[in-house]
């Protein structure tokens, strides 16, 4: 949590002024019992209505000044807390964006969403409350005790005993509740994970008629969360009755002591009322402090969780290009492009975090500019893993991958991914317009470039069929488009930037054979002749490729043209014959 406080450095003025104005308000509040004492001892005792009126006006003025100080403190505290929360949220989002797929897989999407939303909100609320109350409450508690000593030393010793006793209860409860709130947040994470699974997989759950099982699983998680929250709540609720017992007991002792002192003439009635008022102020402030501590414990637990995500090092820094690369001239880059294959895998291996064995082993091949490479294999053979290594979604654990003769790790991520256009297995569109979605590929793309990409992707008819055409609205996730339409628009989005390397990761699975064939023909005829990687389960989609790589259990089982593989590769032949009857 301490490391997050650095994001308050731009709000130094606010973090000083907010507590300062709160303490000013508290100072005026501490004067009020003395005014009440004067009204009783002078105004009422002497029946001086003019004096009573003057003292009442002074009390009103103290209240108004206190109100102004309080509102000013609230403003500065809110400004600092909201600014802090915004900076932390931006920093966390930026850090998550720098993660490779490995870090995202490890942390989990549900966890990252929780950290970005409820956890940061809780920390922001904690900062706000601390700035407003953390100094004010102790100031009034100890200020009331000091004021009591100015009235009567003997009676003030009641405060000396009461305050440490209350502090022991409050801080004891805090010490117990902090680790428990961490467990509450962990169980909340689990609930959010189940909720996310149910929302994203609602159709699958209904298809397999698993609604009741999922309800039971959700209710079990919710029951676990509720029981833990109830347990922590009971401990926190323990504060109020105990503090009331202590304060009321102290008030009884104070009244008894005060009555004795009044009888012997050491105290006035007004001074006893003032002492009771100070004790009441202590009660109110300690209850506020108790609630503040509950908020702080939640905020600290959430802050530690946010900090834990920020401390996860990204395996792919945003700019890790070497000094040699920075001195490389444009001429040398062009020379590299001419002399070297556009993509080269040199004995590459990949092992996912926590996995016992490699998902890819000894992958070795080269691809020349303009070639079309088909990648095929059984489920789990490593096809997607292989193409994800090219734009560095994952880093190879052994061997190296070269683009234009240079290791992918020597490129900055921005430069590398400008060279690569990728269409994922699952076509994802974002809420907005069709134009906004296509411009993800190229921010300043012209109308002509957008339509050219749509024509190549066989998606022009999709756009023309929508009211508003390029300005047609896209719902979240592209739910108002069919699977095939989403795939074609996703392909168009990748084509808009005219990448040197185009990766189609099983991205035509929802297209019919005729549309698929037209798409492949249009891509081959594209201006600039991009190098194309086609991952597919269909042999028809890749049989015209210049080179086909057949994967089995993460290794290359065969490589060559369609005709060569039919003769030499049993795995490829089995896949082909399972899709076409033997003649």
C-alpha positions, 0 to 999 in steps of 0.5 A, a space after each residue: 500500500 505504501 508504494 501507491 501513496 506516491 500517486 498523491 505527490 501531485 496533491 501535496 497542497 490538498 493533503 495538507 489543507 484538508 486535515 488542516 481545515 478539519 483541525 480548525 473545525 475541531 478547534 472551534 468544536 472544542 470551544 463550544 463546551 466552554 461557551 455552554 459552561 459560561 452560559 450556565 454559570 454566568 448567564 443563567 445563574 445571574 439571569 442575564 438574558 443579554 449575556 445569554 444572547 451574546 453567548 448564543 450568537 458566538 455559538 452560532 458563529 463558531 458553528 458557521 465557521 466550523 461548517 465553512 472549514 468542514 466544507 473546504 476540507 471535504 473539497 480538498 480531500 475529495 479532490 486529492 482522493 479522486 485524483 489519486 484514484 484516477 492516477 492509480 487506475 491509469 497506472 494499473 491499466 497501463 501496466 496491464 496493457 504491458 503484460 504478455 499473455 503469460 502474465 494475463 493468464 497467470 493473474 486471471 481476467 476476473 482478478 484484474 477487473 476486480 483490481 481495476 474497479 472495486 479495489 481502487 474504489 475502496 482505496 480511493 474511499 480510504 484516502 478520502 476518509 483518512 484525509 478528513 478524519 484521521 487527524 481530526 478524531 485523535 485531535 478532538 480526543 486528546 484536545 478534549 482531555 487537555 481541555 478537561 485538565 484546564 477545568 479540573 485536574 481530578 475529574 480529568 483523570 477519568 479521561 486519562 483512564 478512558 482514552 487508553 482503554 478505548 484505544 486498546 479496544 479499537 486497535 485490537 479489533 483493527 489488528 484482527 480484522 485486517 487479515 480477515 478483510 483480505 480473505 473477504 476480498 479473495 472470496 469476492 474474487 471467486 464470486 466475480 470469476 463464477 459470475 464472469 464465466 456464467 455471463 460469457 458462457 450463458 449459451 453453453 450453460 443453457 445448451 447443456 442444461 446446467 443452469 441448476 448446477 451453476 446456481 448451486 455453485 454460485 450460491 455455495 461461493 456466495 454463502 462462503 463470502 456471506 459467512 466470512 463477511 458476517 464473521 468480520 462484521 460481528 468483530 467490527 460490530 463489537 466496537 460500538 457496544 464496547 465503546 458505549 459501555 466504556 464511555 457511559 461508565 466513564 460518564 457515570 464516574 465523571 458525574 459522580 466526581 463532578 457532583 462531589 466537587 460541586 458540593 465542596 465548591 471546587 467546580 461549578 455546574 457549568 464546568 461539570 456540563 462542559 466535562 460531560 460534553 467533552 466526554 460525549 465528543 470523545 464518544 462520537 469521535 471514537 465511533 467515527 475513528 472505529 468506522 474509519 479504521 474499518 474503512 482503512 483496513 479494507 483500503 489497505 487490503 485492497 491497496 496491497 492487492 492492487 500493488 501486487 498486480 503493479 509488482 508483477 514484472 512484464 516479460 515484454 517491456 514496451 521498448 526493449 530495443 537495443 542500442 545497436 538497433 537505435 543506431 541501425 539506419 534505414 538503409 541497413 533495415 532495407 538491406 536486411 529485408 532483402 537479404 533475409 527471409 521475412 520470418 525465421 523460426 530457429 529451433 524454437 521451444 515454448 513452455 507455458 508458465 506452470 506447465 510441466 512440458 513444452 507446448 512447442 518443441 524444436 520448431 525450425 522453418 523459414 518463410 520468404 516475403 509474399 509466401 502463404 503458409 498453412 498451419 494444420 494439426 489436431 486439437 492442442 497441437 500448438 497451432 495458435 501457440 506458434 503464430 502467437 510467438 510472431 507478434 510476441 504475445 508469448 516469448 519463446 523459451 528456447 531458440 529465436 524468432 527472426 523477422 527480416 533477420 532481426 530477433 523479435 525481442 530487438 524490436 519495440 512492441 509498437 514497431 513489431 506489431 505495426 508489421 503484423 496484422 492478426 485475426 484471432 480465433 474468436 472474432 471480437 468487435 467493440 461497441 461503437 460504429 463499424 468505422 471505429 472498429 475498422 480504424 483500430 487497424 489504422 487510426 487515420 484510414 481514408 474511406 477508400 482504404 476502409 472499403 478496399 479492406 472490406 472488399 478484400 475481406 468479403 465484408 463489403 456486402 455486410 456494411 452495405 446491408 446495414 443502415 448507415 453503412 460505415 456509421 452503423 452501430 456495433 453492439 458490445 461484442 458485435 452481438 448484432 452481427 452473425 459469426 461470419 459477419 464478425 469474422 469478416 469485419 475482424 479480417 478487414 480490421 487487420 487488413 486496413 493497416 496493410 501489414 507485412 505479415 498477416 496471421 489468420 488464426 482459424 478466422 474463417 471457420 464460420 465462412 462457407 467454402 465459396 466465401 473462404 476461397 474468394 477471401 484467400 484469392 483476394 488476399 493473394 492479390 493484395 497490393 504489397 504481397 503480404 506474407 500470410 499465415 493461415 491456421 485452419 482445421 480445413 485442408 481446403 483452406 490451406 491446400 493452395 499454400 506455398 508451404 504447409 506446416 503440420 503440427 503434432 504434439 507441439 512438433 513439426 510432423 511434416 512440411 511441404 506443399 499439399 501434394 508433397 504432404 499427401 505422399 510423405 506425411 501420414 498425419 496430414 494424409 489422415 486429416 485430408 482423408 477424414 474430410 474428403 472421401 477416398 477416390 
